[in-house]
Amino acid sequence: MRKRTFDIIFIVLSTGILILLSEYGVLENYIAFSILPIIIAYFLGQYSERKFRN
């Protein structure tokens, strides 16, 4: 799978999860922290790409 395809799939899934959590009222008090898992996953992906490049 190409990097751009993986990025798009990850963005769509993350957005869907955040929308679901918002609909159920889980994010009301902690909305500022909802972006942290996405940022962490992004930087881990960048690190692993550099570390394990073919």
MARVEX-85869 format. One record per residue (C-alpha): chain; residue in one letter; x, y, z. Coordinates in steps of 0.25 Angstrom, whole numbers, always signed. Each point is the difference from the previous one (the first is absolute). Layout:
ATOM chain resn    px    py    pz
ATOM     A    a     X     Y     Z
...
//
This chain:
ATOM chain resn    px    py    pz
ATOM     A    m    +0    +0    +0
ATOM     A    r    +5   +14    -4
ATOM     A    k    +3   +10   +11
ATOM     A    r   -11   +10    -5
ATOM     A    t   -10   -11    +0
ATOM     A    f    +3    -4   +14
ATOM     A    d    +0   +15    +5
ATOM     A    i   -14    +2    -7
ATOM     A    i    -6   -13    +7
ATOM     A    f    +6    +4   +13
ATOM     A    i    -6   +14    -1
ATOM     A    v   -14    -5    -3
ATOM     A    l    +0   -11   +11
ATOM     A    s    +5   +10   +10
ATOM     A    t   -10   +10    -4
ATOM     A    g   -11   -10    +1
ATOM     A    i    +4    -4   +14
ATOM     A    l    +0   +14    +5
ATOM     A    i   -13    +3    -6
ATOM     A    l    -6   -13    +7
ATOM     A    l    +6    +4   +13
ATOM     A    s    -6   +14    -2
ATOM     A    e   -13    -5    -3
ATOM     A    y    -1    -8   +13
ATOM     A    g    +5   +12    +8
ATOM     A    v   +13    -6    +4
ATOM     A    l    +9   +12    -5
ATOM     A    e    -8   +11    +7
ATOM     A    n   +10    +2   +11
ATOM     A    y   +12    -5    -7
ATOM     A    i    -1    +6   -14
ATOM     A    a   +14    +6    +1
ATOM     A    f    +7   -13    +2
ATOM     A    s    -7    -7   -11
ATOM     A    i   +10    +3   -11
ATOM     A    l   +12    -5    +9
ATOM     A    p    -2   -15    -5
ATOM     A    i    +0    +4   -14
ATOM     A    i   +12    +8    +1
ATOM     A    i    +8   -11    +8
ATOM     A    a    -4   -10   -11
ATOM     A    y    +4    +9   -11
ATOM     A    f   +14    +2    +6
ATOM     A    l    +1   -15    +3
ATOM     A    g    -3    -3   -14
ATOM     A    q   +11   +10    -5
ATOM     A    y   +10    -5   +10
ATOM     A    s    -3   -15    -5
ATOM     A    e    +1    +4   -14
ATOM     A    r   +14    +6    +2
ATOM     A    k    +5   -11    +9
ATOM     A    f    -5   -12    -8
ATOM     A    r    +1    +5   -14
ATOM     A    n    +3   -11   -11
//
